[in-house]
Amino acid sequence: MARVASRLPHRNDIYLVWLDGEEAIAAWSDTDGTYGSRHLAARWAADGTLSKVKALINVDMIGDRDLSLVNDTNSTDWLRRLVWDTAANSPEQLCSTDPGALEDDTSPSSRPARARWT
């Protein structure tokens, strides 16, 4: 992803962020889970970065030997098209051409309301 992004012309900054501590220790709640992303969101809100973010791509669970990324129809259309068009120009065949909807711990509906990015 970094290799491909570095070769593309772009007007905006691109941040690649690795988060840890996203799973709940005991049970999902407003204070148990998404530790790394909540910390980053608070930090970026405090320093003004958050208001400048135009898009966020969450790349989760990508350690599979036979990785095939789903064309997630729950995602924003223009951003999904950008990602898949870019991936089509990559020598790696990591992206499925079949659209599908994902539900996991990163879906807003699976977390308490106040733990979501807003």
Rosetta blueprint (number, residue, H / E / L):
1 M L
2 A H
3 R H
4 V H
5 A H
6 S H
7 R H
8 L L
9 P L
10 H L
11 R L
12 N L
13 D L
14 I L
15 Y L
16 L L
17 V L
18 W L
19 L L
20 D L
21 G L
22 E L
23 E L
24 A L
25 I L
26 A L
27 A L
28 W L
29 S L
30 D L
31 T L
32 D L
33 G L
34 T L
35 Y H
36 G H
37 S H
38 R H
39 H H
40 L H
41 A H
42 A H
43 R H
44 W H
45 A H
46 A H
47 D H
48 G L
49 T L
50 L H
51 S H
52 K H
53 V L
54 K L
55 A L
56 L L
57 I L
58 N L
59 V L
60 D L
61 M L
62 I L
63 G L
64 D L
65 R L
66 D L
67 L L
68 S L
69 L E
70 V E
71 N E
72 D E
73 T L
74 N L
75 S L
76 T L
77 D H
78 W H
79 L H
80 R H
81 R H
82 L H
83 V H
84 W H
85 D H
86 T H
87 A H
88 A H
89 N L
90 S L
91 P L
92 E L
93 Q L
94 L L
95 C E
96 S E
97 T E
98 D E
99 P E
100 G E
101 A L
102 L L
103 E L
104 D L
105 D L
106 T L
107 S L
108 P H
109 S H
110 S H
111 R L
112 P L
113 A H
114 R H
115 A H
116 R L
117 W L
118 T L
